[in-house]
Amino acid sequence: MSLLNLLSLEDDQIEIVTGAVRRWCEENRHSVNSQAGRQAMEVAISLAVSQRTDQSKLESLLAKLMKVRAISGISYGDDSPPIANARH
């Protein structure tokens, strides 16, 4: 899924998606620009395209799906450190 799919969403849906991804990244100590952050964005966009939802529900679904990815051993392929470990 491409970030171009974000353009197919309405403005309020874009805000919901970006808000949910930012929150997931903060809670999981990943930068939005990291591989994990990009994958969370792709998952959130897929969810928003497939169903109309509010931010709270999208945050919950995103957290569950990203957890399943982690449990399944699906790697983020992330070379960048989580935010908490990043050098400023």
C-alpha positions as CSV (number, residue, x, y, z in Angstrom):
1,M,0.0,0.0,0.0
2,S,1.3,3.4,-1.0
3,L,1.0,6.6,1.0
4,L,-0.7,7.9,-2.1
5,N,-3.8,5.9,-0.9
6,L,-3.9,8.5,1.9
7,L,-5.0,11.0,-0.7
8,S,-8.1,8.9,-1.4
9,L,-9.4,9.7,2.1
10,E,-11.4,12.6,3.2
11,D,-9.7,15.3,5.3
12,D,-11.3,14.1,8.5
13,Q,-10.2,10.5,7.8
14,I,-6.6,11.7,7.1
15,E,-6.6,13.5,10.5
16,I,-7.9,10.3,12.2
17,V,-5.2,8.1,10.5
18,T,-2.3,10.5,11.2
19,G,-3.5,10.9,14.8
20,A,-3.7,7.2,15.4
21,V,-0.3,6.6,13.9
22,R,1.3,9.3,15.9
23,R,-0.2,7.9,19.1
24,W,0.9,4.4,18.2
25,C,4.4,5.6,17.5
26,E,4.6,7.5,20.8
27,E,3.3,4.6,22.8
28,N,5.8,2.2,21.1
29,R,8.7,4.6,21.1
30,H,9.1,4.7,17.3
31,S,9.6,7.7,15.1
32,V,6.8,8.3,12.6
33,N,9.6,8.3,10.0
34,S,11.0,4.9,11.0
35,Q,10.2,1.7,9.2
36,A,7.8,0.7,12.0
37,G,6.1,4.1,11.7
38,R,5.7,3.7,8.0
39,Q,4.3,0.2,8.4
40,A,1.9,1.5,11.0
41,M,0.8,4.2,8.6
42,E,0.2,1.6,5.9
43,V,-1.9,-0.5,8.2
44,A,-3.9,2.5,9.4
45,I,-4.6,3.6,5.8
46,S,-5.7,0.1,4.9
47,L,-8.1,0.1,7.9
48,A,-9.4,3.6,7.1
49,V,-10.0,2.7,3.4
50,S,-11.8,-0.5,4.3
51,Q,-14.0,0.9,7.0
52,R,-15.2,4.2,8.3
53,T,-14.1,4.6,11.9
54,D,-13.3,7.1,14.6
55,Q,-9.8,7.8,15.9
56,S,-10.3,5.8,19.1
57,K,-11.4,2.7,17.3
58,L,-8.7,3.1,14.7
59,E,-6.1,3.4,17.4
60,S,-7.4,0.2,19.0
61,L,-7.4,-1.7,15.7
62,L,-4.0,-0.4,14.8
63,A,-2.5,-1.5,18.2
64,K,-4.0,-4.9,17.8
65,L,-2.8,-5.5,14.3
66,M,0.7,-4.2,14.9
67,K,0.9,-6.5,18.0
68,V,-0.1,-9.4,15.8
69,R,2.7,-8.5,13.4
70,A,5.2,-8.4,16.3
71,I,3.9,-11.8,17.7
72,S,4.0,-13.3,14.3
73,G,7.6,-12.4,13.9
74,I,7.0,-9.9,11.1
75,S,10.0,-7.6,11.4
76,Y,9.8,-3.9,10.9
77,G,13.2,-4.1,9.2
78,D,14.0,-1.0,11.1
79,D,17.5,0.3,11.1
80,S,16.6,3.4,13.1
81,P,16.4,3.2,16.9
82,P,13.2,3.8,18.8
83,I,12.7,7.4,19.9
84,A,13.7,6.8,23.5
85,N,17.1,5.6,22.3
86,A,17.6,8.1,19.5
87,R,20.4,10.6,19.8
88,H,19.4,14.3,19.5
